[in-house]
Amino acid sequence: MNVLRKAVTGCALAGAGLLLAAVPAGSALASTTVGQTGPPVTDSGWLGGAELVETSAAMPSAGLVTSLNTQAGSCPQFTGTYNLQVLRPLGGGQYQVLGDTGHHTDPCDGQLHSYPVSIPVQAGDVIGAYVVSEWQGLLSFTGGTTNVNFVPEPAVGDTITFNSSGPEIMDESATLESASDTAATLVSDTKGLPPGTSLTDKATAIQTAVAAGNAPTACAGITNFRGLVKAQTGKKLTTAQAGLLTTDADNLATALGC
């Protein structure tokens, strides 16, 4: 029994489950949704101080998480505060926090709420949350597996060890941007920047390699691209322009496992 259930009536949300897009082997992903959102079960929830990880809400591919999302119900029992997260399994029940949204209070208005983030991920990374105060973000008592522990709130980069689990699904999803979309962003952000078309040409070559599934060529191209950006910083490129392009390149390198 999950010790976090409150006033359980045995009801479960019909149809609760994971929205994971089917991905052909070796193909590039379009933006997709990982996890499940919807009006939570109204007579149960999570206690403050709980660290949660939705083990079955795993990223199907490397890419960039651009938002974390939840949908509040009417909250007749209590209004919660949460910090939505992305975590990396390390084995042995341990997970590292890759990024989070910061604290948000549940508005309890029945609407989908999306919090912008920029978190590079690998295939197999999962979504999670830290419950700051009692939160009704529970979709179902069956159909998924959520690991639970009571710990002080972890910072990004910290590792958590989980010691219990239950068959619940969190009211949370992640929007995953694929490596191909990240490559397209790199090309777009070089448009019109000096010197000449060098940056755009290199970014376009990287994008072509990503589309072909040729990660080694794409990674080599990213290294060359970073070198050109560094060489032009403070000359043809402003510090802000160089910073944006470097971030784009770093995100793509992480998505490709360079």
C-alpha positions, 0 to 999 in steps of 0.5 A: 500500500502506498502511504501517500494515499488519502481518503481512498475510495478505490476509484481510478481515472478511466483511461489513465496511461502514458502517451508515448509515441511509437518510434521506428528504429533509427528514425528522427522524432518529432515533438512528442508528449511523454507522460499523462495529464488530466484531472487528478483523482480528487480524494487522494494525493501526495504528501509534502516532502515526497520525491516522486519519479514516474518510472514508466514515463521514459523518454523514447529518444534523446532530445530536449525537453522544452516544457513540463506540464500538469493539469489541476482539478478542483482540489476539494481537499487541498491545494498543493505546491510542486516542482516538476522534474526530469531525472536520469536513472543511475541503477540501484534505485538511484536517480539524478535530477537533470532539471526542474521548473521551480516551485509552482502552486496548483491553480486548481482551475482544471486547465493544462499548465505548461512550464517552459524548461530547456533540459537536454535528455537521453533515451530512458530519462524519466519525469518526476516531481518534488511535492513541496506541500500536499498535492492532488496530482494523482491520476490513477491508483493503477496502470503505472509505477511511481517510486516514492521517497521522503527527502529534503528537496534536491537541487539540480544535479543531486541524486535521490535513492528511492525505497518504495513504489506504488501503482500510481500515475502522476499528473505530469507530462513532458514535451520532448523536442527531437534531435532533428528539431534541435538541429533545425533550431541551430540552423534557424539561429544562424540565419543572417549572422556573420561571417558570410554564410559560414555558420549557416552552412556548417549548421545545415551540414549538421542538420543533414547528418542528423536527418540521415542518422549519421551521429558521428558526422553530426558530432564532428560538425558540432565540434567544428561549429563550436570552433568557428563560434569561439573564433568569431566571438567578440569579432563578428559575433556578439557575446550574446549571439555566441552564447545562443549558438553555443547553447544550441550546439551543446543541446544537440550534442547532448541529444546525440550523445556526442 
